[in-house]
């Protein structure tokens, strides 16, 4: 049966991104791990690159993979949700207010008030977006009780 193993997010600062995603999710941090060499170059298309990989393990076994490419040209994209090809992680957390409080302590504020979905597969879920490091929008969700 297909299932999501991880979602990868390219970051400019491993430490800042790790602090943000760990605070947002309460997940376990694994890494950073350093990867380089011919296999990494072949997979990424970047000669001479070293990638710092940090994983945030969520309760359901899915990972957020944070990848910082070192030694490569790193142009910044605009990950605004309205741009074609943009993606955002949507993470179910047990207590949305606790996640927001941890993020606020790091200087990250929600983009709106927390709202409740009224239709579709998110019906009854509480949700809010937070703009994290590198302007990635992260959706926090809390299941209906």
C-alpha positions as CSV (number, residue, x, y, z in Angstrom):
1,X,0.0,0.0,0.0
2,X,1.4,3.4,-0.9
3,X,2.3,5.7,2.0
4,X,4.3,8.9,2.5
5,X,7.7,8.3,3.9
6,X,9.0,11.9,4.0
7,X,8.7,15.3,2.5
8,X,11.9,17.1,1.7
9,X,12.4,20.8,2.2
10,X,15.6,22.6,1.0
11,X,16.8,25.0,3.6
12,X,19.4,27.7,3.8
13,X,20.2,27.3,7.6
14,X,20.0,23.8,9.1
15,X,20.0,25.0,12.7
16,X,17.2,27.6,12.2
17,X,15.1,25.2,10.2
18,X,15.6,22.4,12.7
19,X,14.6,24.6,15.6
20,X,11.4,25.7,13.7
21,X,10.2,22.3,12.6
22,X,11.0,20.6,15.9
23,X,9.1,23.4,17.7
24,X,6.2,23.2,15.3
25,X,5.8,19.4,15.4
26,X,7.3,18.3,18.7
27,X,9.0,15.6,16.6
28,X,12.3,13.8,17.3
29,X,15.4,15.2,15.5
30,X,17.8,12.9,13.7
31,X,21.0,14.5,12.4
32,X,22.4,16.5,10.8
33,X,24.0,13.9,8.6
34,X,26.5,14.9,5.9
35,X,26.2,13.3,2.5
36,X,28.6,13.9,-0.5
37,X,30.4,12.0,-3.2
38,X,29.6,10.6,-6.6
39,X,26.3,9.0,-5.7
40,X,25.0,12.3,-4.2
41,X,26.3,14.3,-7.2
42,X,24.5,11.8,-9.6
43,X,21.2,12.0,-7.7
44,X,21.2,15.8,-7.3
45,X,23.0,16.9,-10.5
46,X,25.3,19.1,-8.4
47,X,29.1,18.5,-8.7
48,X,31.0,18.9,-5.5
49,X,27.9,19.3,-3.3
50,X,27.7,18.4,0.3
51,X,24.2,18.0,1.8
52,X,23.4,18.3,5.4
53,X,20.3,16.2,6.1
54,X,18.3,16.5,9.2
55,X,15.1,14.5,9.8
56,X,12.2,15.3,12.1
57,X,10.3,12.1,12.9
58,X,6.6,12.6,13.4
59,X,4.4,10.3,15.5
60,X,3.1,8.3,12.5
61,X,6.6,7.5,11.2
62,X,6.6,10.1,8.4
63,X,9.6,12.3,8.3
64,X,10.3,15.9,7.4
65,X,13.7,16.0,5.7
66,X,15.6,19.2,5.9
67,X,18.4,19.5,3.3
68,X,21.0,22.2,3.2
69,X,23.0,22.1,0.0
70,X,26.6,23.4,0.7
71,X,29.0,24.1,-2.2
72,X,26.3,24.6,-4.7
73,X,24.6,27.6,-6.3
74,X,21.5,28.1,-4.0
75,X,19.1,30.4,-5.8
76,X,16.0,31.2,-3.6
77,X,12.6,30.5,-5.0
78,X,9.4,32.1,-3.8
79,X,7.4,29.3,-2.2
80,X,4.2,31.3,-2.0
81,X,1.3,28.9,-2.0
82,X,-0.3,30.6,-5.0
83,X,2.7,29.9,-7.2
84,X,2.4,26.9,-9.5
85,X,4.6,24.1,-8.2
86,X,4.8,25.4,-4.7
87,X,4.1,22.9,-1.9
88,X,3.6,23.2,1.8
89,X,3.8,20.6,4.6
90,X,0.6,20.2,6.6
91,X,1.3,18.6,9.9
92,X,-1.3,17.3,12.4
93,X,-0.3,18.3,15.9
94,X,-1.9,17.3,19.2
95,X,-2.3,20.9,20.5
96,X,-2.2,23.7,17.9
97,X,-1.9,26.4,20.6
98,X,1.1,24.7,22.2
99,X,2.8,24.5,18.8
100,X,2.1,28.2,18.1
101,X,3.4,29.2,21.5
102,X,6.7,27.3,20.9
103,X,7.0,28.9,17.5
104,X,6.2,32.4,18.9
105,X,9.1,31.9,21.4
106,X,11.4,31.6,18.3
107,X,9.9,34.7,16.6
108,X,7.4,33.0,14.2
109,X,3.8,34.2,14.2
110,X,0.7,32.7,12.5
111,X,-0.4,34.3,9.3
112,X,-4.1,34.4,10.6
113,X,-6.3,33.4,13.4
114,X,-6.8,29.6,13.8
115,X,-9.8,28.5,11.8
116,X,-12.0,25.4,11.5
117,X,-12.5,23.7,8.2
118,X,-16.1,23.1,7.3
119,X,-16.0,20.7,4.3
120,X,-14.0,17.9,2.6
121,X,-11.4,15.7,4.1
122,X,-10.4,18.4,6.6
123,X,-14.0,19.0,7.9
124,X,-13.8,19.8,11.6
125,X,-10.0,20.2,11.7
126,X,-8.6,23.4,13.2
127,X,-5.8,24.9,11.0
128,X,-3.5,27.8,10.7
129,X,-0.5,28.7,8.5
130,X,2.9,29.9,9.8
131,X,5.6,31.2,7.6
132,X,8.8,29.5,8.6
133,X,12.5,29.7,7.6
134,X,13.1,30.4,3.9
135,X,9.4,31.7,3.7
136,X,8.0,28.1,3.5
137,X,4.4,28.1,4.6
138,X,3.6,25.4,7.1
139,X,0.0,24.4,7.8
140,X,-0.6,23.2,11.4
141,X,-3.7,21.0,11.8
142,X,-5.5,19.8,14.9
143,X,-7.9,16.9,14.6
144,X,-11.5,17.4,15.7
145,X,-12.3,16.0,19.1
